Amino acid sequence: HWHIELQPLIETWGGCEKGSGVHIVTVKPEDAANKLRKNLKRIPYSLKPSSTSACSNTHYK
């Protein structure tokens, strides 16, 4: 039995990523947060977690 996983190559992997298999995030946290906030507005209200879910500390504006 064979199992193959394909992943798109978004950035060039360096030695650390190739050797450890760990991806190094090169995006500043504040830039990632701004992009996440912008895209959360596009999610239909019915798909957002309710206040009783495991994500209850997440606030959508």
C-alpha positions as a Python dict, from the first residue, in 0.01 Angstrom:
ca = {
    (1, 'H'): (0, 0, 0),
    (2, 'W'): (142, 338, -102),
    (3, 'H'): (46, 679, 31),
    (4, 'I'): (146, 999, -147),
    (5, 'E'): (82, 1353, -26),
    (6, 'L'): (115, 1649, -260),
    (7, 'Q'): (161, 2002, -131),
    (8, 'P'): (198, 2320, -333),
    (9, 'L'): (540, 2481, -312),
    (10, 'I'): (467, 2831, -185),
    (11, 'E'): (820, 2936, -94),
    (12, 'T'): (1165, 2792, -145),
    (13, 'W'): (1263, 2556, 134),
    (14, 'G'): (1593, 2620, 308),
    (15, 'G'): (1815, 2370, 487),
    (16, 'C'): (1622, 2398, 814),
    (17, 'E'): (1289, 2319, 650),
    (18, 'K'): (1430, 2033, 444),
    (19, 'G'): (1617, 1879, 737),
    (20, 'S'): (1350, 1912, 1003),
    (21, 'G'): (1029, 1914, 800),
    (22, 'V'): (922, 2223, 995),
    (23, 'H'): (801, 2525, 801),
    (24, 'I'): (939, 2861, 908),
    (25, 'V'): (675, 3134, 892),
    (26, 'T'): (811, 3450, 733),
    (27, 'V'): (494, 3659, 776),
    (28, 'K'): (480, 3914, 1056),
    (29, 'P'): (209, 3824, 1313),
    (30, 'E'): (32, 4159, 1269),
    (31, 'D'): (17, 4111, 890),
    (32, 'A'): (-125, 3760, 933),
    (33, 'A'): (-382, 3889, 1187),
    (34, 'N'): (-495, 4167, 951),
    (35, 'K'): (-537, 3922, 664),
    (36, 'L'): (-728, 3680, 889),
    (37, 'R'): (-961, 3957, 1011),
    (38, 'K'): (-1027, 4069, 654),
    (39, 'N'): (-1109, 3716, 538),
    (40, 'L'): (-1323, 3630, 841),
    (41, 'K'): (-1571, 3893, 722),
    (42, 'R'): (-1625, 3679, 411),
    (43, 'I'): (-1736, 3372, 611),
    (44, 'P'): (-2117, 3336, 628),
    (45, 'Y'): (-2249, 3400, 979),
    (46, 'S'): (-2397, 3048, 994),
    (47, 'L'): (-2047, 2895, 965),
    (48, 'K'): (-1891, 3097, 1248),
    (49, 'P'): (-1852, 2923, 1587),
    (50, 'S'): (-2120, 2991, 1846),
    (51, 'S'): (-2039, 3128, 2191),
    (52, 'T'): (-2071, 2776, 2336),
    (53, 'S'): (-1812, 2621, 2104),
    (54, 'A'): (-1448, 2543, 2179),
    (55, 'C'): (-1362, 2868, 2002),
    (56, 'S'): (-1562, 3081, 2245),
    (57, 'N'): (-1265, 3313, 2305),
    (58, 'T'): (-1264, 3409, 1938),
    (59, 'H'): (-1430, 3742, 1866),
    (60, 'Y'): (-1559, 3829, 1522),
    (61, 'K'): (-1609, 4195, 1436),
}
